[in-house]
């Protein structure tokens, strides 16, 4: 038994020193995304950003334009501000790009984004956390075909669609020695050229876009939560009533 425990201890000692270097190679930690799913002006702003900057390449094939009335937009506002010339308000959100051309340019067809805020959840956080981090960690990389790379998704085949808003940045790394290996630790950003937004404005715009993507992945989520609260309150009250009735029925039984 002692030999077995010693063997396990040595095995753990051999594995644990490698953990920090491995974690450093997996990309940056995800930032926590602000919850915007109850903020109608933010969702409307996010919908506008999605149509103007994402829908040219990415579809949202399970979402119809007229569903945007749930976030406070009228049918006329949708027609005037969010529809392409050939689209109708009852159509689904389909990308304008030809899938064959997209595959030639980017190496793969851009994925549908209807459920991306749910499908991208992982050990680092929620899908919204991932998207919030991903859209804020692009940087110029001349070695890539698109000219861009990303800290949250290294070697991503997607260019930075929002670069005109954010500007161009370069990541700054510290080089550390850990257990005989060089580890590059992300330190911050160096602004190469400014965008049309300040960093704070850009972070807010991304929060609005991510909030919209989060809402689009489950438009009924806030209604579900509200109904769930009332159901729990009802069950709590019914449990109290049932407990008192049970005590009244059995009080004379010994």
N, C-alpha and C positions, 0 to 999 in steps of 0.2 A: 504494500500500500504506500509506504514511504517513497519507494522508487517511482511509483506512478505519479505521486504528487510532485516530486522533484522534476520529473520529466515534463509535466505540464507547466511548471514554473519556468523552466528553461525555455520552453516553446513560446510562452507569452513574452518572456524577456527578449527573445529573438525577433518577435513580430512587432511589439509596441514601438521600438525606436523608428520603424519605418512609417508609422502612422502619420506624423506631422508632414513629412515630405509628400506622401500620397495625397493628403488633404490639400496641400498647397497646389498640386497639379490639377485639381478638379475644378478650378475656376473660383471666382469670388463668391463669398457668402451672399445669399439673397437678402435684399433690403425689404422691409415690411411695407407693403402697399397700403396707402390710406383707403379706408372703406368709403366708397362714393356711391354705393348702390341705392341709397335713399336720397341722394342729392340730384334733383331733376335738372337744374341748370348745368351741373357738371356732366350728367349723362348726355344731355343734348350737345354740349361741347364735344364730348367724346365721340358721339355719333358723327358729328361733322368731320372730326379728324379722321375717323375710320373711313368714311366715304372718300375724302379728299386724298388720303395718303396710303391707305391699305387696300382699298377695294379695286384698285387698278391691277393688282396681282393676285390678291387673296379673296376667295369667295367666302360668303357666309350663307351657304345654300339652304340652311334650315331656318333662316330668318327672313320674314317678309318686311318690306318697307312699311306697310301699314301698321305693323306691330309697334312702330316707333311712337304711335299715339299713346302708348302706355307710359311713355316718359314725358308726356306733356306737349308733344308736337301735334299740330293740326294736320289734316290731310293736305291742305293747301301749302302749309309750310314745308311738308315733305316733298311735294311736287316742285315747289319753287327752288328749294335749296339742296336737296339730296339726291334727286333722280337724274340719271343721264337721259339724253334726248330720246332714246328708244325704249326706256323702261316705263313700266306702269306701276302705280302705287301698290298693286296687289302682287307684284312679282317678288321673287326671292332675290337676295343680294348675290349676284353673280359677278365674277371678276371680268374686267374688260379684256384681259390679255388672252391670247391664243395659247392653250396648254402646250402645243407642240413647240411654239417659239419659246415659251417659258422654260421648257426642259432643255432646249438648246442653249439658252442664255445662262441659266442658273444650275444646270445639271440635274434638276428635278422639278416637278410641278409644284408650285407653292401650295402648301396645305390649306384646307378649309379652316377658317377661324371661328366657326360658330361655337364650338365647345372647347376652344383652346384654353380658356381660363380654368376649366375643370380638369382637362386631360394633362396639363403640365404640372399639377401638384406633385410634390416629391418630398424627400427627407429634408430638403432645405426650406420648405415652407409651402404655402398655397400656390395655386396656379397664378393668382394675381401677383403674389410676391415675385415669382419668376419673371412674369411679363414686365413688371415695374423695373426690375433689375436689368433685364435683357435690353429694353428700349433705352436705357440710360448708360449702357456700357459699350457702345460701338466706338471704334477708333480706326483711323486710317492704317492700312497695311498694304503696301505696294506689292507684296509677294502673293496676294490673293487675287483671283480673277476679277472679283467685284471691286477690289480696291479697299475693302473693309474687313474688319474682324471684330470679334465680340468676346468680352471677358466671361460672360455668363454662358456663352455657347461658342467655344473656340472653334475656329475654322468653319463658321456658319457660311452657307452659300448665299445668304441674303444680303443685299446692300443696305446701307443705312437710309431708309426712306425719309427719315425726319432730319437729315443732316443740315438742311438749310435753316431749320429752326434752332438746332443745338449748336451748329458750327462744327469745327474740326478739333478733335482733341487727341492727345497721346497719353497713354498710361505711364505712370512712373513707378518703378519697382525698386525695392531694396534687395540686395543679394546677401543672403545669410548662409553660414556654414552650419549644417545640422548633420551630425554623425558622419562627417566626411563627404557630404554631398552639398552641392550648391542648390539653394532653394530661393526662388524668386517670389517675393511677397509684395502684393499690390499695396502701394502707398497712397496714391492719389492721381490727380489728372493735371496735365499741362495743356492749357488752351492754346491751340495753334492759330485758329482764326475764329472770330465771333460769329454767332448766328443771329437770326432776327429776334431771338428771345434771350433774356438773361437766364443764367442757370436756374434761378428760382422759378421763373416763368415756365421754363421748359419742363422742370420736374412737375409743376402743377398740370401742364398740358398732358404729360404722360399719365399722371394720376387720373385725369378725366378719361383718357383713352382706355386705360386699363379698367376703370370703373365701368365703362360701357361694355367692354369685352366680358367682364364678370357678369354684368346684368344680362347680356345677350346669351350667355351660356345657360342661364336659367331665369327667364323673365319673371317667373312666379315665386322666386326665392323669398322675397320680402313678405308676400302674402302667406307663404308656407310657414314662415317663422311666426307671424302674427297669429295665425290659426293655431299653431303649435302651443303658443303661450296660453291661449284661451282653453285649449283642450287640457293642458296640464292643470290649470286652475280649476276646471270643472272636475277632473279626476280627484284633485285634492279635496274639494268640497264634498264630492260624493263619498270619498273614503271616510271622511269625518261623520257624515250622516249614517253610512253603513255601520260604522263602529258603534255609534250610539244606539242604533236600532238593534244591533246584535246584543248589546248589553241589556236593553229593555226586554227583549224576547226571552233571555236566559236568566233573568234576575231571580225568578222563583224556582229555577231548577237547581237542585243541589246534588 
